[in-house]
Amino acid sequence: MKNKILYMFILTLLAVSCTKDLEVENNTDPSIENIYGDPEAVYGVTSSMFFNWYMRAQTHSWSPAMAMMTMADQGTSSWMNSGMFDLSSEPRAELDNSQSYQYQYIFEHYYKELYNVLNTSNDVLTVIEGGMEIGDLDANGIGEDTKMVEAMSYFAQGVSLGYLGLNYDQAYIITNTTADPASETPKNYSEVIDAAIVSLQKAADIATANNFIIPDDWINGKDYSNNEFAQIAYSYMARLLAYSPRNASQNNSTNWSQVIQYVDKGISSDLEIYLDNVNWKNWVYHYTYERKNWVMVDARIINLLDNNYPERITNSTDPGVATSADARLASDFTKESVCNFKPERGYYHFSYYLYTRLDYTFSNPADFPEIYVNELELLKAEAYVHLGQLSQAITILNNSSRSSRGGLPALSSSATQEEVLDAIFYERDLEFFVAGFGIGFYDMRRRDMLQKGSLLHFPIPSKELNVVGIPIYTFGGEANADGIGTSNGGWF
């Protein structure tokens, strides 16, 4: 096994076995050699990879997700939890990247957990490369589950690297092929994204070339054929490529033809995770939109639905009930008569609308969206706009949530490029509040619409920088607005 480097490569093991029982000696400190020398144990570790990525990173409240909602002016809150108030206060302040910062955990814990998943995937791939076969052996000595385990491991490797690339300015690219992890240096986020897509492509290729069924407790609630699993991998490839730009200039330079290719190979039905509230639950949603008056819908969103509604609240006066031709104002949002936020923290945080689209709560288990097909279709429409093919974009848009959920009239075939893009992002602003990590933030970032001084990505946490001897650095604050690490744009 390759040497583990730094604190973020500590092995994460979930003491849960999935379809096949993980039977190992009851040892409070099992060695890595014991775990990775047993095919059944390797199967059990792999069965938990998506769970660990989804539960310990993507939907954990000790992640940047809640602060990214409020920085994007999609949700709004005056409460301090998970950096929501700190990072969305105006004017935007510089991020305190010190170990004494109260909310440092939101980007330190997330960073560590992504590397924990990455490390586990690398270990599994290493033993498979070493010749381990997993599952019942056929006449040729080939394990029936080996390729499934390999595909899932490359997938976990890809999404872990991918979300490091989406959310940090740089990260270590450590894979099963890294010769000497201890000698690695951080790479720019664009290189990290490229490496992530390579890993996801490997997952898709293995899945396409083999026959297997991902058990329904690996990605909870549904089993997936090898071809369906390949579609999931391609869907994340589309996300990573489209959401990685840090500004509008980079967004214009995205390989939009490649985005279309990924979307065309992506999912054909929504990817949802069944949250049973026993092992699987969504802490981010629980501490934001599920809890009444914890996170409200930013007035910017309600103003999109009703242009007469103020885009920012500036005093204690309730603007009243919004009206809209869009059916989603009634189906997805609920008007409150009061806002219990603290006025001394700024009326600009105030809102009188809740997000109430989803059935899921901590007392009501339900499927929870991770990727809507509509998300990918709208990316495809956007790609066609950038490629100068407006008619294709308009056709997709008119067959999207615009009509099916909003009940809005078709966009004219003579619409301009600006009008089509506005209509696409109108849909995206309304549709993807919690379906996937950080989409509202990524969309505002790549349009130069994050408020001036908002950080465009997080730095490597100071705890890690101190270990490796890199000077501490940070982003954010209007004085640092360069459009590269800190936003120099805005939306009002």
Residue pairs with C-beta under 8 A, 6 or more apart in sequence:
1 32
1 33
1 36
1 123
1 126
2 122
2 126
2 176
2 178
2 181
3 181
3 182
4 10
4 11
4 119
4 181
5 172
5 174
5 181
5 182
5 184
6 464
6 467
6 468
7 112
7 463
7 464
7 467
8 111
8 112
8 115
8 116
8 119
8 464
9 115
9 116
9 118
9 119
9 174
9 181
10 116
10 119
11 32
11 116
11 119
11 120
11 123
12 52
12 56
12 113
12 116
12 117
12 119
12 120
13 35
13 45
13 48
13 120
14 48
14 51
14 52
16 47
16 48
16 51
16 279
17 44
17 47
18 44
18 47
18 48
18 215
18 217
18 218
19 47
19 215
19 217
19 218
20 40
20 43
20 44
20 47
21 40
21 44
22 40
22 41
22 43
22 44
23 40
24 30
24 34
24 35
24 38
24 40
24 41
25 34
27 34
32 123
34 41
35 41
35 42
35 45
36 42
36 45
36 123
36 124
36 126
36 127
37 127
39 132
39 133
39 134
39 135
39 143
42 124
42 127
42 132
42 134
42 149
43 134
43 135
43 145
43 149
45 120
45 123
45 124
46 124
46 149
46 152
46 153
47 215
47 217
47 218
49 117
49 120
49 121
49 152
49 153
49 155
49 156
49 218
50 152
50 155
50 156
50 218
50 219
51 218
51 220
51 279
51 280
52 113
52 116
52 117
52 120
53 113
53 114
53 117
53 156
53 159
53 160
54 273
54 280
54 370
55 279
55 280
55 281
56 113
56 116
56 117
57 63
57 110
57 113
57 114
57 117
57 160
57 163
58 65
58 163
58 437
59 65
59 281
59 282
59 283
59 284
59 285
59 437
60 109
60 110
60 113
60 283
60 284
61 81
61 82
61 283
61 284
61 286
61 287
62 82
62 105
62 106
62 109
62 110
63 82
63 106
63 109
63 110
63 284
63 437
64 82
64 83
64 106
64 107
64 110
64 167
64 438
64 458
65 82
65 284
65 437
65 438
66 75
66 81
66 82
66 83
66 84
66 106
66 284
66 287
66 288
66 295
67 82
67 83
67 84
67 86
67 87
67 88
67 103
67 106
68 438
68 440
68 441
69 75
69 84
69 288
69 295
69 440
69 441
70 76
70 77
70 84
70 85
70 87
70 88
70 295
70 298
71 87
71 88
71 92
71 441
71 450
71 451
71 454
71 455
72 440
72 441
72 443
72 444
72 450
73 88
73 298
73 300
73 444
73 451
73 491
74 297
74 298
74 300
74 301
74 429
74 433
74 440
74 441
74 444
75 288
75 289
75 295
75 296
75 297
75 298
75 355
75 433
75 440
76 88
76 295
76 296
76 297
76 298
76 299
76 349
76 350
76 351
77 84
77 85
77 88
77 288
77 294
77 295
77 296
77 341
77 349
78 85
78 341
78 342
78 345
78 346
78 349
78 350
79 85
79 294
79 295
79 341
80 86
80 102
80 103
81 287
81 294
82 103
82 106
82 287
83 103
83 106
84 295
85 345
85 349
86 93
86 102
86 103
87 95
87 103
87 454
87 455
87 476
88 349
89 345
89 346
90 346
90 348
90 451
91 452
91 453
91 478
92 451
92 452
92 453
92 454
92 455
92 476
92 477
92 478
92 487
93 453
93 476
93 477
94 474
94 475
94 476
94 477
94 479
94 480
95 455
95 458
95 459
95 474
95 475
95 476
95 477
96 104
96 474
97 104
97 459
97 461
97 462
97 465
97 472
97 473
97 474
98 104
98 462
98 472
99 462
99 463
99 466
104 461
104 462
104 463
107 167
107 168
107 458
107 459
107 461
108 461
108 463
108 464
110 167
111 164
111 168
111 171
111 458
111 460
111 461
111 464
114 160
114 163
114 164
115 160
115 164
115 172
115 174
117 156
117 160
118 156
118 157
118 160
118 161
118 174
119 174
120 156
121 153
121 154
121 156
121 157
121 160
121 176
122 157
122 174
122 175
122 176
122 178
124 149
124 150
124 153
125 150
125 153
125 154
125 157
125 175
125 176
126 176
128 134
128 146
128 149
128 150
128 153
129 176
132 143
132 146
133 141
133 142
133 143
133 146
134 143
134 145
134 146
134 149
135 143
135 144
135 145
135 146
136 143
136 144
137 143
137 144
138 144
144 212
145 212
147 206
147 209
147 210
147 212
148 210
148 212
148 213
148 214
148 226
150 206
151 203
151 206
151 207
151 210
151 212
151 226
151 229
152 203
152 214
152 218
152 229
154 199
154 200
154 202
154 203
154 206
155 199
155 200
155 203
155 229
155 232
155 233
155 236
157 175
157 176
157 196
157 199
158 196
158 197
158 198
158 199
158 200
158 202
158 203
158 233
158 236
159 196
159 200
159 236
160 196
161 171
161 173
161 175
161 192
161 193
161 195
161 196
161 199
162 192
162 193
162 196
162 197
162 200
162 236
162 239
162 240
163 437
164 171
164 189
164 192
164 196
165 171
165 189
165 190
165 192
165 193
165 195
165 196
165 240
165 244
166 189
166 193
166 240
166 243
166 244
166 438
166 442
166 457
167 438
167 457
167 458
168 189
168 192
168 457
168 458
168 459
168 460
169 188
169 189
169 457
169 458
169 459
169 460
169 475
169 485
170 186
170 187
170 188
170 189
170 192
170 460
171 186
171 187
171 189
171 192
171 460
172 181
172 184
172 185
172 186
172 187
173 184
173 187
173 191
173 192
173 195
174 181
174 184
175 195
175 199
178 184
186 460
186 470
187 195
189 244
189 246
189 457
190 244
193 240
193 241
193 244
196 240
197 237
197 240
197 241
200 233
200 234
200 236
200 237
200 240
201 233
201 237
203 229
203 230
203 233
204 230
204 233
204 234
204 237
204 265
205 230
207 226
207 227
207 229
207 230
207 233
208 226
208 227
208 230
210 226
211 226
212 225
212 226
213 223
213 224
213 225
213 226
214 223
214 224
214 225
214 226
214 228
214 229
215 223
216 222
216 223
219 232
219 271
219 273
220 273
220 274
220 275
220 276
220 279
220 280
221 272
221 273
221 274
221 367
222 272
222 274
224 232
228 267
230 265
231 265
231 266
231 267
231 268
232 266
232 267
232 271
232 371
234 262
234 263
234 265
234 266
235 262
235 263
235 266
235 267
235 271
235 371
235 376
236 371
237 262
238 259
238 262
238 263
238 266
238 376
238 379
239 371
239 379
239 436
241 254
241 255
241 258
241 259
241 262
242 254
242 259
242 379
242 382
242 383
243 438
243 439
243 442
243 443
243 446
244 250
245 251
245 253
245 254
245 445
245 446
246 445
246 446
246 456
246 457
246 483
246 484
246 485
247 445
247 446
247 448
247 456
247 483
247 484
247 489
248 446
248 447
248 448
248 489
250 446
251 446
251 447
252 386
254 386
256 382
256 383
256 384
256 386
256 387
257 383
257 387
259 379
259 380
259 383
260 380
260 383
260 384
263 376
263 377
263 379
263 380
263 383
264 380
266 373
266 376
267 371
267 373
267 376
268 373
269 373
270 369
270 371
270 372
270 373
271 369
271 370
271 371
272 367
272 368
272 369
272 370
273 280
273 367
273 368
273 370
274 280
274 365
274 366
274 367
274 368
275 281
275 282
275 360
275 365
275 366
275 367
275 368
276 365
277 362
277 363
277 365
281 362
282 360
282 368
282 434
284 434
285 358
285 360
285 368
285 434
286 361
286 362
287 294
287 295
288 294
288 295
288 434
289 295
289 354
289 355
289 356
289 358
289 433
289 434
290 360
290 361
290 362
292 336
292 354
293 336
293 339
293 340
293 341
293 354
295 355
296 336
296 339
296 341
296 350
296 351
296 352
296 353
296 354
296 355
297 333
297 351
297 353
297 354
297 355
298 351
299 309
299 310
299 311
299 312
299 313
299 319
299 350
299 351
300 311
300 312
300 491
300 492
301 353
301 429
301 430
302 309
302 322
302 329
302 333
302 351
302 353
303 309
303 310
303 311
304 426
304 429
304 430
305 322
305 324
305 326
305 328
305 329
305 333
305 430
306 322
306 323
306 324
306 329
308 322
308 323
309 319
309 322
310 319
311 492
312 348
312 492
313 319
313 339
313 347
313 348
313 349
313 350
313 351
314 347
314 348
315 347
316 343
316 347
316 350
318 337
318 338
318 339
318 352
319 352
321 335
322 329
322 335
322 353
323 329
325 407
325 408
326 406
326 407
326 408
326 430
327 405
327 406
327 407
328 405
328 406
328 430
331 357
331 405
332 355
332 356
332 357
332 430
333 353
333 354
333 355
333 356
333 357
334 353
334 354
334 356
335 352
335 353
336 352
336 353
336 354
337 352
338 352
339 350
339 351
339 352
341 349
341 350
341 351
343 350
355 433
355 434
357 433
358 366
358 368
358 369
358 434
359 366
360 366
360 367
360 368
368 434
369 434
369 435
369 436
370 435
370 436
371 435
371 436
372 431
372 432
372 435
374 400
374 401
374 427
374 431
375 428
375 431
375 432
375 435
375 436
375 439
377 396
377 399
377 400
378 396
378 397
378 400
378 424
378 427
378 428
378 431
380 396
381 392
381 393
381 394
381 396
381 397
381 400
381 420
381 424
382 393
382 421
382 424
384 390
384 392
384 393
384 396
385 393
385 417
385 420
385 421
385 424
390 415
390 417
390 420
391 413
393 420
393 424
394 411
394 412
394 413
394 415
394 420
397 411
397 420
397 423
397 424
397 427
398 410
398 411
400 427
401 427
401 430
401 431
402 408
402 411
402 423
402 427
403 410
405 431
406 427
406 430
411 419
411 420
411 423
415 423
425 443
425 447
428 439
428 443
429 440
429 443
432 439
432 440
433 440
441 450
444 450
444 491
445 456
445 487
447 489
448 483
448 487
448 488
448 489
448 490
449 489
449 490
449 491
450 456
450 487
450 489
450 490
450 491
451 487
451 489
451 490
451 491
452 478
452 481
452 487
452 488
452 489
452 490
453 476
453 477
453 478
453 479
453 480
453 481
453 486
453 487
454 476
454 486
454 487
455 474
455 475
455 476
455 485
455 486
455 487
456 475
456 483
456 484
456 485
456 486
456 487
457 475
457 485
458 475
459 465
459 472
459 473
459 474
459 475
460 470
462 472
465 471
465 472
465 473
466 472
475 485
475 486
476 486
477 486
480 486
481 487
481 488
482 488
483 489
